[in-house]
Amino acid sequence: MTLFDTDVFVEILIGNSRFVKRASEIPRDQQGVTIVTVEEVLR
């Protein structure tokens, strides 16, 4: 399981190609974020 911290997750959300490429190499069922990251992004 790979957990993305808030900074990395935001880079993926805004479409930073370097981060998106790396994340795409990890199977989707092995990706995740913590509830803390969810709360920080939703603020």
CHARMM internal coordinates of N, CA and C (Angstrom, degrees):
IC EDIT
DIST 1 N 1 CA 1.4555
DIST 1 CA 1 C 1.5240
ANGL 1 N 1 CA 1 C 108.59
DIST 1 C 2 N 1.3113
ANGL 1 CA 1 C 2 N 115.14
DIHE 1 N 1 CA 1 C 2 N 133.47
DIST 2 N 2 CA 1.4603
ANGL 1 C 2 N 2 CA 121.83
DIHE 1 CA 1 C 2 N 2 CA 175.90
DIST 2 CA 2 C 1.5165
ANGL 2 N 2 CA 2 C 108.18
DIHE 1 C 2 N 2 CA 2 C -113.77
DIST 2 C 3 N 1.3368
ANGL 2 CA 2 C 3 N 116.56
DIHE 2 N 2 CA 2 C 3 N 118.62
DIST 3 N 3 CA 1.4588
ANGL 2 C 3 N 3 CA 121.29
DIHE 2 CA 2 C 3 N 3 CA 176.74
DIST 3 CA 3 C 1.5155
ANGL 3 N 3 CA 3 C 109.10
DIHE 2 C 3 N 3 CA 3 C -100.09
DIST 3 C 4 N 1.3280
ANGL 3 CA 3 C 4 N 115.96
DIHE 3 N 3 CA 3 C 4 N 129.04
DIST 4 N 4 CA 1.4568
ANGL 3 C 4 N 4 CA 121.07
DIHE 3 CA 3 C 4 N 4 CA 178.07
DIST 4 CA 4 C 1.5237
ANGL 4 N 4 CA 4 C 109.46
DIHE 3 C 4 N 4 CA 4 C -91.41
DIST 4 C 5 N 1.3327
ANGL 4 CA 4 C 5 N 116.65
DIHE 4 N 4 CA 4 C 5 N 130.18
DIST 5 N 5 CA 1.4591
ANGL 4 C 5 N 5 CA 118.60
DIHE 4 CA 4 C 5 N 5 CA 174.29
DIST 5 CA 5 C 1.5237
ANGL 5 N 5 CA 5 C 108.75
DIHE 4 C 5 N 5 CA 5 C -76.02
DIST 5 C 6 N 1.3175
ANGL 5 CA 5 C 6 N 116.10
DIHE 5 N 5 CA 5 C 6 N 173.83
DIST 6 N 6 CA 1.4646
ANGL 5 C 6 N 6 CA 120.74
DIHE 5 CA 5 C 6 N 6 CA -174.50
DIST 6 CA 6 C 1.5174
ANGL 6 N 6 CA 6 C 112.29
DIHE 5 C 6 N 6 CA 6 C -59.08
DIST 6 C 7 N 1.3198
ANGL 6 CA 6 C 7 N 117.64
DIHE 6 N 6 CA 6 C 7 N -44.56
DIST 7 N 7 CA 1.4697
ANGL 6 C 7 N 7 CA 120.45
DIHE 6 CA 6 C 7 N 7 CA -177.99
DIST 7 CA 7 C 1.5267
ANGL 7 N 7 CA 7 C 111.53
DIHE 6 C 7 N 7 CA 7 C -61.12
DIST 7 C 8 N 1.3075
ANGL 7 CA 7 C 8 N 116.78
DIHE 7 N 7 CA 7 C 8 N -45.34
DIST 8 N 8 CA 1.4653
ANGL 7 C 8 N 8 CA 120.97
DIHE 7 CA 7 C 8 N 8 CA -179.96
DIST 8 CA 8 C 1.5263
ANGL 8 N 8 CA 8 C 109.98
DIHE 7 C 8 N 8 CA 8 C -67.30
DIST 8 C 9 N 1.3211
ANGL 8 CA 8 C 9 N 117.04
DIHE 8 N 8 CA 8 C 9 N -43.37
DIST 9 N 9 CA 1.4603
ANGL 8 C 9 N 9 CA 120.98
DIHE 8 CA 8 C 9 N 9 CA -179.09
DIST 9 CA 9 C 1.5287
ANGL 9 N 9 CA 9 C 111.53
DIHE 8 C 9 N 9 CA 9 C -60.99
DIST 9 C 10 N 1.3207
ANGL 9 CA 9 C 10 N 117.08
DIHE 9 N 9 CA 9 C 10 N -41.65
DIST 10 N 10 CA 1.4687
ANGL 9 C 10 N 10 CA 120.78
DIHE 9 CA 9 C 10 N 10 CA 178.14
DIST 10 CA 10 C 1.5256
ANGL 10 N 10 CA 10 C 110.16
DIHE 9 C 10 N 10 CA 10 C -63.99
DIST 10 C 11 N 1.3207
ANGL 10 CA 10 C 11 N 117.68
DIHE 10 N 10 CA 10 C 11 N -41.02
DIST 11 N 11 CA 1.4710
ANGL 10 C 11 N 11 CA 120.19
DIHE 10 CA 10 C 11 N 11 CA 177.66
DIST 11 CA 11 C 1.5296
ANGL 11 N 11 CA 11 C 110.87
DIHE 10 C 11 N 11 CA 11 C -60.38
DIST 11 C 12 N 1.3123
ANGL 11 CA 11 C 12 N 116.75
DIHE 11 N 11 CA 11 C 12 N -38.94
DIST 12 N 12 CA 1.4641
ANGL 11 C 12 N 12 CA 120.46
DIHE 11 CA 11 C 12 N 12 CA 176.72
DIST 12 CA 12 C 1.5301
ANGL 12 N 12 CA 12 C 109.77
DIHE 11 C 12 N 12 CA 12 C -66.21
DIST 12 C 13 N 1.3214
ANGL 12 CA 12 C 13 N 117.09
DIHE 12 N 12 CA 12 C 13 N -44.34
DIST 13 N 13 CA 1.4679
ANGL 12 C 13 N 13 CA 120.92
DIHE 12 CA 12 C 13 N 13 CA -179.14
DIST 13 CA 13 C 1.5213
ANGL 13 N 13 CA 13 C 112.85
DIHE 12 C 13 N 13 CA 13 C -61.37
DIST 13 C 14 N 1.3352
ANGL 13 CA 13 C 14 N 116.94
DIHE 13 N 13 CA 13 C 14 N -37.23
DIST 14 N 14 CA 1.4697
ANGL 13 C 14 N 14 CA 119.07
DIHE 13 CA 13 C 14 N 14 CA -178.50
DIST 14 CA 14 C 1.5236
ANGL 14 N 14 CA 14 C 111.79
DIHE 13 C 14 N 14 CA 14 C -85.09
DIST 14 C 15 N 1.3277
ANGL 14 CA 14 C 15 N 116.45
DIHE 14 N 14 CA 14 C 15 N -3.34
DIST 15 N 15 CA 1.4591
ANGL 14 C 15 N 15 CA 120.43
DIHE 14 CA 14 C 15 N 15 CA 173.19
DIST 15 CA 15 C 1.5108
ANGL 15 N 15 CA 15 C 116.05
DIHE 14 C 15 N 15 CA 15 C 88.12
DIST 15 C 16 N 1.3246
ANGL 15 CA 15 C 16 N 117.71
DIHE 15 N 15 CA 15 C 16 N 22.99
DIST 16 N 16 CA 1.4661
ANGL 15 C 16 N 16 CA 120.53
DIHE 15 CA 15 C 16 N 16 CA 176.13
DIST 16 CA 16 C 1.5330
ANGL 16 N 16 CA 16 C 108.00
DIHE 15 C 16 N 16 CA 16 C -59.92
DIST 16 C 17 N 1.3218
ANGL 16 CA 16 C 17 N 115.98
DIHE 16 N 16 CA 16 C 17 N 115.04
DIST 17 N 17 CA 1.4695
ANGL 16 C 17 N 17 CA 120.71
DIHE 16 CA 16 C 17 N 17 CA -171.43
DIST 17 CA 17 C 1.5233
ANGL 17 N 17 CA 17 C 113.40
DIHE 16 C 17 N 17 CA 17 C -59.14
DIST 17 C 18 N 1.3111
ANGL 17 CA 17 C 18 N 117.75
DIHE 17 N 17 CA 17 C 18 N -34.96
DIST 18 N 18 CA 1.4689
ANGL 17 C 18 N 18 CA 120.26
DIHE 17 CA 17 C 18 N 18 CA 179.67
DIST 18 CA 18 C 1.5285
ANGL 18 N 18 CA 18 C 110.65
DIHE 17 C 18 N 18 CA 18 C -63.47
DIST 18 C 19 N 1.3236
ANGL 18 CA 18 C 19 N 116.33
DIHE 18 N 18 CA 18 C 19 N -44.14
DIST 19 N 19 CA 1.4575
ANGL 18 C 19 N 19 CA 120.89
DIHE 18 CA 18 C 19 N 19 CA -178.60
DIST 19 CA 19 C 1.5288
ANGL 19 N 19 CA 19 C 111.19
DIHE 18 C 19 N 19 CA 19 C -73.53
DIST 19 C 20 N 1.3252
ANGL 19 CA 19 C 20 N 116.59
DIHE 19 N 19 CA 19 C 20 N -40.18
DIST 20 N 20 CA 1.4648
ANGL 19 C 20 N 20 CA 120.72
DIHE 19 CA 19 C 20 N 20 CA 179.40
DIST 20 CA 20 C 1.5252
ANGL 20 N 20 CA 20 C 110.31
DIHE 19 C 20 N 20 CA 20 C -63.20
DIST 20 C 21 N 1.3297
ANGL 20 CA 20 C 21 N 116.93
DIHE 20 N 20 CA 20 C 21 N -42.21
DIST 21 N 21 CA 1.4682
ANGL 20 C 21 N 21 CA 120.64
DIHE 20 CA 20 C 21 N 21 CA 179.14
DIST 21 CA 21 C 1.5198
ANGL 21 N 21 CA 21 C 110.78
DIHE 20 C 21 N 21 CA 21 C -60.97
DIST 21 C 22 N 1.3173
ANGL 21 CA 21 C 22 N 115.72
DIHE 21 N 21 CA 21 C 22 N -46.93
DIST 22 N 22 CA 1.4697
ANGL 21 C 22 N 22 CA 119.52
DIHE 21 CA 21 C 22 N 22 CA -179.07
DIST 22 CA 22 C 1.5272
ANGL 22 N 22 CA 22 C 111.00
DIHE 21 C 22 N 22 CA 22 C -63.98
DIST 22 C 23 N 1.3276
ANGL 22 CA 22 C 23 N 116.53
DIHE 22 N 22 CA 22 C 23 N -43.34
DIST 23 N 23 CA 1.4645
ANGL 22 C 23 N 23 CA 120.05
DIHE 22 CA 22 C 23 N 23 CA -179.95
DIST 23 CA 23 C 1.5254
ANGL 23 N 23 CA 23 C 110.97
DIHE 22 C 23 N 23 CA 23 C -64.06
DIST 23 C 24 N 1.3289
ANGL 23 CA 23 C 24 N 116.99
DIHE 23 N 23 CA 23 C 24 N -34.77
DIST 24 N 24 CA 1.4687
ANGL 23 C 24 N 24 CA 120.02
DIHE 23 CA 23 C 24 N 24 CA -178.77
DIST 24 CA 24 C 1.5248
ANGL 24 N 24 CA 24 C 112.27
DIHE 23 C 24 N 24 CA 24 C -68.10
DIST 24 C 25 N 1.3108
ANGL 24 CA 24 C 25 N 116.81
DIHE 24 N 24 CA 24 C 25 N -16.43
DIST 25 N 25 CA 1.4651
ANGL 24 C 25 N 25 CA 121.27
DIHE 24 CA 24 C 25 N 25 CA 178.05
DIST 25 CA 25 C 1.5299
ANGL 25 N 25 CA 25 C 112.25
DIHE 24 C 25 N 25 CA 25 C -82.54
DIST 25 C 26 N 1.3251
ANGL 25 CA 25 C 26 N 116.46
DIHE 25 N 25 CA 25 C 26 N -9.48
DIST 26 N 26 CA 1.4641
ANGL 25 C 26 N 26 CA 122.01
DIHE 25 CA 25 C 26 N 26 CA 179.99
DIST 26 CA 26 C 1.5297
ANGL 26 N 26 CA 26 C 107.62
DIHE 25 C 26 N 26 CA 26 C -102.36
DIST 26 C 27 N 1.3287
ANGL 26 CA 26 C 27 N 118.33
DIHE 26 N 26 CA 26 C 27 N 127.65
DIST 27 N 27 CA 1.4696
ANGL 26 C 27 N 27 CA 119.60
DIHE 26 CA 26 C 27 N 27 CA 179.27
DIST 27 CA 27 C 1.5379
ANGL 27 N 27 CA 27 C 110.96
DIHE 26 C 27 N 27 CA 27 C -54.83
DIST 27 C 28 N 1.3293
ANGL 27 CA 27 C 28 N 115.83
DIHE 27 N 27 CA 27 C 28 N 139.56
DIST 28 N 28 CA 1.4732
ANGL 27 C 28 N 28 CA 120.24
DIHE 27 CA 27 C 28 N 28 CA -176.39
DIST 28 CA 28 C 1.5183
ANGL 28 N 28 CA 28 C 112.64
DIHE 27 C 28 N 28 CA 28 C -57.29
DIST 28 C 29 N 1.3237
ANGL 28 CA 28 C 29 N 116.97
DIHE 28 N 28 CA 28 C 29 N -35.70
DIST 29 N 29 CA 1.4622
ANGL 28 C 29 N 29 CA 118.32
DIHE 28 CA 28 C 29 N 29 CA -179.34
DIST 29 CA 29 C 1.5232
ANGL 29 N 29 CA 29 C 112.23
DIHE 28 C 29 N 29 CA 29 C -74.80
DIST 29 C 30 N 1.3235
ANGL 29 CA 29 C 30 N 116.80
DIHE 29 N 29 CA 29 C 30 N -1.24
DIST 30 N 30 CA 1.4598
ANGL 29 C 30 N 30 CA 122.27
DIHE 29 CA 29 C 30 N 30 CA 177.31
DIST 30 CA 30 C 1.5302
ANGL 30 N 30 CA 30 C 112.08
DIHE 29 C 30 N 30 CA 30 C -110.84
DIST 30 C 31 N 1.3433
ANGL 30 CA 30 C 31 N 117.62
DIHE 30 N 30 CA 30 C 31 N 8.66
DIST 31 N 31 CA 1.4582
ANGL 30 C 31 N 31 CA 122.76
DIHE 30 CA 30 C 31 N 31 CA 179.61
DIST 31 CA 31 C 1.5211
ANGL 31 N 31 CA 31 C 109.83
DIHE 30 C 31 N 31 CA 31 C -105.98
DIST 31 C 32 N 1.3298
ANGL 31 CA 31 C 32 N 115.43
DIHE 31 N 31 CA 31 C 32 N 147.36
DIST 32 N 32 CA 1.4539
ANGL 31 C 32 N 32 CA 118.45
DIHE 31 CA 31 C 32 N 32 CA 176.75
DIST 32 CA 32 C 1.5141
ANGL 32 N 32 CA 32 C 112.11
DIHE 31 C 32 N 32 CA 32 C -165.01
DIST 32 C 33 N 1.3173
ANGL 32 CA 32 C 33 N 114.42
DIHE 32 N 32 CA 32 C 33 N 168.77
DIST 33 N 33 CA 1.4635
ANGL 32 C 33 N 33 CA 122.20
DIHE 32 CA 32 C 33 N 33 CA 172.73
DIST 33 CA 33 C 1.5195
ANGL 33 N 33 CA 33 C 107.14
DIHE 32 C 33 N 33 CA 33 C -134.32
DIST 33 C 34 N 1.3132
ANGL 33 CA 33 C 34 N 116.01
DIHE 33 N 33 CA 33 C 34 N 158.13
DIST 34 N 34 CA 1.4605
ANGL 33 C 34 N 34 CA 119.84
DIHE 33 CA 33 C 34 N 34 CA 178.09
DIST 34 CA 34 C 1.5250
ANGL 34 N 34 CA 34 C 109.59
DIHE 33 C 34 N 34 CA 34 C -85.98
DIST 34 C 35 N 1.3080
ANGL 34 CA 34 C 35 N 116.47
DIHE 34 N 34 CA 34 C 35 N 165.70
DIST 35 N 35 CA 1.4612
ANGL 34 C 35 N 35 CA 121.37
DIHE 34 CA 34 C 35 N 35 CA 176.17
DIST 35 CA 35 C 1.5290
ANGL 35 N 35 CA 35 C 110.34
DIHE 34 C 35 N 35 CA 35 C -62.47
DIST 35 C 36 N 1.3184
ANGL 35 CA 35 C 36 N 117.10
DIHE 35 N 35 CA 35 C 36 N -30.11
DIST 36 N 36 CA 1.4680
ANGL 35 C 36 N 36 CA 120.61
DIHE 35 CA 35 C 36 N 36 CA 177.19
DIST 36 CA 36 C 1.5259
ANGL 36 N 36 CA 36 C 109.71
DIHE 35 C 36 N 36 CA 36 C -62.54
DIST 36 C 37 N 1.3207
ANGL 36 CA 36 C 37 N 117.35
DIHE 36 N 36 CA 36 C 37 N -44.64
DIST 37 N 37 CA 1.4676
ANGL 36 C 37 N 37 CA 121.16
DIHE 36 CA 36 C 37 N 37 CA 177.88
DIST 37 CA 37 C 1.5248
ANGL 37 N 37 CA 37 C 110.38
DIHE 36 C 37 N 37 CA 37 C -62.11
DIST 37 C 38 N 1.3117
ANGL 37 CA 37 C 38 N 117.60
DIHE 37 N 37 CA 37 C 38 N -43.38
DIST 38 N 38 CA 1.4669
ANGL 37 C 38 N 38 CA 120.99
DIHE 37 CA 37 C 38 N 38 CA 178.58
DIST 38 CA 38 C 1.5231
ANGL 38 N 38 CA 38 C 109.93
DIHE 37 C 38 N 38 CA 38 C -58.45
DIST 38 C 39 N 1.3117
ANGL 38 CA 38 C 39 N 117.64
DIHE 38 N 38 CA 38 C 39 N -48.09
DIST 39 N 39 CA 1.4683
ANGL 38 C 39 N 39 CA 121.80
DIHE 38 CA 38 C 39 N 39 CA -179.85
DIST 39 CA 39 C 1.5279
ANGL 39 N 39 CA 39 C 111.36
DIHE 38 C 39 N 39 CA 39 C -61.62
DIST 39 C 40 N 1.3194
ANGL 39 CA 39 C 40 N 117.15
DIHE 39 N 39 CA 39 C 40 N -42.58
DIST 40 N 40 CA 1.4678
ANGL 39 C 40 N 40 CA 120.12
DIHE 39 CA 39 C 40 N 40 CA -179.47
DIST 40 CA 40 C 1.5245
ANGL 40 N 40 CA 40 C 111.79
DIHE 39 C 40 N 40 CA 40 C -65.24
DIST 40 C 41 N 1.3159
ANGL 40 CA 40 C 41 N 117.10
DIHE 40 N 40 CA 40 C 41 N -38.69
DIST 41 N 41 CA 1.4650
ANGL 40 C 41 N 41 CA 120.75
DIHE 40 CA 40 C 41 N 41 CA -179.14
DIST 41 CA 41 C 1.5305
ANGL 41 N 41 CA 41 C 110.85
DIHE 40 C 41 N 41 CA 41 C -71.80
DIST 41 C 42 N 1.3102
ANGL 41 CA 41 C 42 N 117.47
DIHE 41 N 41 CA 41 C 42 N -35.26
DIST 42 N 42 CA 1.4612
ANGL 41 C 42 N 42 CA 120.83
DIHE 41 CA 41 C 42 N 42 CA -177.91
DIST 42 CA 42 C 1.5253
ANGL 42 N 42 CA 42 C 113.73
DIHE 41 C 42 N 42 CA 42 C -77.68
DIST 42 C 43 N 1.3070
ANGL 42 CA 42 C 43 N 117.83
DIHE 42 N 42 CA 42 C 43 N -11.75
DIST 43 N 43 CA 1.4791
ANGL 42 C 43 N 43 CA 120.18
DIHE 42 CA 42 C 43 N 43 CA 179.74
DIST 43 CA 43 C 1.4760
ANGL 43 N 43 CA 43 C 111.74
DIHE 42 C 43 N 43 CA 43 C -72.57
END
COOR INIT
IC SEED 1 N 1 CA 1 C
IC BUILD
